[in-house]
Amino acid sequence: MAEKSTRIDKWLWHARVVKTRSLSQKLVLAGKVRINREKAVSASRQVKPGDVLTIALDRQICVYEIVAIGKRRGPYSEASKLYVDHSPPAPKPKDTGTQPSPQKRPDRRQRRALAELRGKII
Protein backbone atom coordinates (compact mmCIF):
# COMPACT_ATOMS: atom_id res chain seq x y z
CA MET A 1 0.00 0.00 0.00
CA ALA A 2 1.38 3.41 -0.97
CA GLU A 3 1.99 6.14 1.55
CA LYS A 4 -0.66 8.86 1.81
CA SER A 5 1.80 11.66 2.60
CA THR A 6 5.51 12.28 3.08
CA ARG A 7 7.90 14.98 4.24
CA ILE A 8 8.50 17.84 1.81
CA ASP A 9 12.30 17.44 1.91
CA LYS A 10 12.03 13.74 1.17
CA TRP A 11 9.62 14.33 -1.73
CA LEU A 12 11.90 17.00 -3.28
CA TRP A 13 14.78 14.54 -3.10
CA HIS A 14 12.75 11.65 -4.58
CA ALA A 15 11.50 13.87 -7.41
CA ARG A 16 15.10 14.89 -8.20
CA VAL A 17 14.48 18.61 -7.70
CA VAL A 18 17.70 18.72 -5.63
CA LYS A 19 20.69 16.40 -5.45
CA THR A 20 20.73 15.62 -1.74
CA ARG A 21 18.22 15.50 1.05
CA SER A 22 20.21 17.99 3.13
CA LEU A 23 20.04 20.45 0.21
CA SER A 24 16.28 19.99 0.10
CA GLN A 25 16.09 20.75 3.84
CA LYS A 26 18.14 23.92 3.32
CA LEU A 27 15.90 24.94 0.41
CA VAL A 28 12.78 24.61 2.57
CA LEU A 29 14.33 26.33 5.60
CA ALA A 30 15.48 29.22 3.38
CA GLY A 31 11.83 29.90 2.56
CA LYS A 32 12.09 29.07 -1.13
CA VAL A 33 9.32 26.46 -1.16
CA ARG A 34 5.59 27.14 -0.99
CA ILE A 35 2.93 24.48 -0.56
CA ASN A 36 -0.48 25.57 -1.87
CA ARG A 37 0.67 29.24 -1.74
CA GLU A 38 1.76 28.96 1.91
CA LYS A 39 5.44 29.22 2.75
CA ALA A 40 6.83 25.97 4.12
CA VAL A 41 8.63 26.77 7.36
CA SER A 42 9.67 23.24 8.29
CA ALA A 43 11.33 20.46 6.30
CA SER A 44 9.08 17.98 8.08
CA ARG A 45 5.90 19.47 6.61
CA GLN A 46 3.76 16.72 5.10
CA VAL A 47 2.73 16.82 1.43
CA LYS A 48 0.23 14.63 -0.37
CA PRO A 49 -0.96 14.10 -3.94
CA GLY A 50 -2.87 17.14 -5.17
CA ASP A 51 -0.65 19.70 -3.40
CA VAL A 52 0.95 22.37 -5.59
CA LEU A 53 4.57 23.29 -4.87
CA THR A 54 6.15 26.56 -5.95
CA ILE A 55 9.93 26.34 -5.76
CA ALA A 56 12.31 29.25 -6.29
CA LEU A 57 15.54 27.81 -7.67
CA ASP A 58 18.61 29.76 -8.81
CA ARG A 59 17.30 31.36 -11.99
CA GLN A 60 13.86 29.89 -12.40
CA ILE A 61 10.60 29.27 -10.62
CA CYS A 62 9.17 25.75 -10.76
CA VAL A 63 5.51 24.99 -10.17
CA TYR A 64 4.84 21.28 -9.60
CA GLU A 65 1.59 19.52 -8.81
CA ILE A 66 2.23 16.36 -6.81
CA VAL A 67 0.72 13.31 -8.48
CA ALA A 68 2.30 10.52 -6.45
CA ILE A 69 4.53 9.87 -3.47
CA GLY A 70 7.82 8.14 -4.30
CA LYS A 71 8.94 5.00 -2.52
CA ARG A 72 12.58 5.47 -3.48
CA ARG A 73 14.87 7.88 -5.30
CA GLY A 74 14.92 6.21 -8.68
CA PRO A 75 16.01 7.30 -12.14
CA TYR A 76 14.71 10.47 -13.79
CA SER A 77 12.10 8.55 -15.80
CA GLU A 78 10.59 7.29 -12.55
CA ALA A 79 10.97 10.61 -10.71
CA SER A 80 9.25 12.62 -13.46
CA LYS A 81 6.06 10.58 -12.90
CA LEU A 82 5.73 11.99 -9.37
CA TYR A 83 4.61 15.45 -10.54
CA VAL A 84 3.03 17.50 -13.31
CA ASP A 85 5.09 20.51 -14.31
CA HIS A 86 3.07 23.75 -14.48
CA SER A 87 6.13 26.02 -14.60
CA PRO A 88 5.96 29.15 -16.74
CA PRO A 89 8.11 29.00 -19.87
CA ALA A 90 11.59 30.44 -19.61
CA PRO A 91 11.81 34.02 -20.92
CA LYS A 92 13.36 34.36 -24.35
CA PRO A 93 16.53 36.43 -24.51
CA LYS A 94 15.89 39.85 -25.99
CA ASP A 95 17.55 40.70 -29.28
CA THR A 96 19.66 43.78 -28.65
CA GLY A 97 20.36 44.34 -32.32
CA THR A 98 24.10 44.15 -31.88
CA GLN A 99 26.40 42.42 -34.28
CA PRO A 100 27.16 38.80 -33.60
CA SER A 101 30.50 38.06 -32.03
CA PRO A 102 33.25 37.20 -34.50
CA GLN A 103 33.95 33.57 -35.21
CA LYS A 104 37.67 33.92 -34.55
CA ARG A 105 40.13 36.46 -33.25
CA PRO A 106 41.35 39.08 -35.73
CA ASP A 107 44.73 38.41 -37.27
CA ARG A 108 47.65 40.89 -37.35
CA ARG A 109 46.48 42.70 -40.47
CA GLN A 110 42.96 43.17 -39.10
CA ARG A 111 44.29 44.38 -35.73
CA ARG A 112 46.42 47.01 -37.45
CA ALA A 113 43.45 48.17 -39.53
CA LEU A 114 41.36 48.49 -36.35
CA ALA A 115 44.16 50.41 -34.64
CA GLU A 116 44.36 52.85 -37.57
CA LEU A 117 40.60 53.42 -37.40
CA ARG A 118 40.86 54.21 -33.72
CA GLY A 119 43.75 56.57 -34.32
CA LYS A 120 46.32 54.51 -32.51
CA ILE A 121 49.70 53.64 -33.92
CA ILE A 122 51.17 50.23 -33.18
LINZI-V445665 format. One record per residue. N is the residue number from 1. PSI is psi in degrees with one decimal (NA if undefined). Layout:
BEGIN
N:PSI, N:PSI
END
This chain:
BEGIN
1:133.7, 2:153.6, 3:149.1, 4:-32.2, 5:164.5, 6:168.8, 7:147.7, 8:-39.8, 9:-36.7, 10:-40.6, 11:-42.1, 12:-36.8, 13:-43.9, 14:-37.3, 15:1.9, 16:34.2, 17:-36.6, 18:162.9, 19:-37.3, 20:160.9, 21:-33.5, 22:-33.4, 23:-34.6, 24:-36.1, 25:-43.3, 26:-37.8, 27:-42.9, 28:-45.6, 29:-24.4, 30:-6.2, 31:24.3, 32:8.2, 33:132.0, 34:139.0, 35:115.9, 36:48.3, 37:4.0, 38:134.1, 39:130.2, 40:121.8, 41:-11.4, 42:139.7, 43:-13.8, 44:6.0, 45:132.9, 46:138.7, 47:154.5, 48:165.7, 49:137.0, 50:-19.9, 51:147.4, 52:124.6, 53:134.4, 54:117.6, 55:125.6, 56:102.1, 57:-171.7, 58:-61.5, 59:19.7, 60:162.3, 61:126.3, 62:135.1, 63:112.1, 64:135.6, 65:124.2, 66:126.6, 67:-37.4, 68:163.3, 69:128.5, 70:146.4, 71:-27.4, 72:167.9, 73:94.5, 74:-164.2, 75:168.5, 76:-39.1, 77:-35.3, 78:-39.2, 79:-33.2, 80:-13.6, 81:-3.6, 82:-13.7, 83:163.1, 84:127.1, 85:117.9, 86:22.8, 87:145.1, 88:150.6, 89:150.7, 90:140.2, 91:141.5, 92:141.6, 93:138.3, 94:140.4, 95:117.0, 96:-8.8, 97:9.3, 98:164.5, 99:148.2, 100:153.4, 101:148.0, 102:153.0, 103:-34.4, 104:169.7, 105:147.8, 106:145.6, 107:-175.3, 108:-42.6, 109:-43.7, 110:-36.4, 111:-40.7, 112:-39.9, 113:-39.8, 114:-39.6, 115:-38.9, 116:-39.9, 117:-35.7, 118:-9.0, 119:15.9, 120:149.4, 121:131.0, 122:NA
END
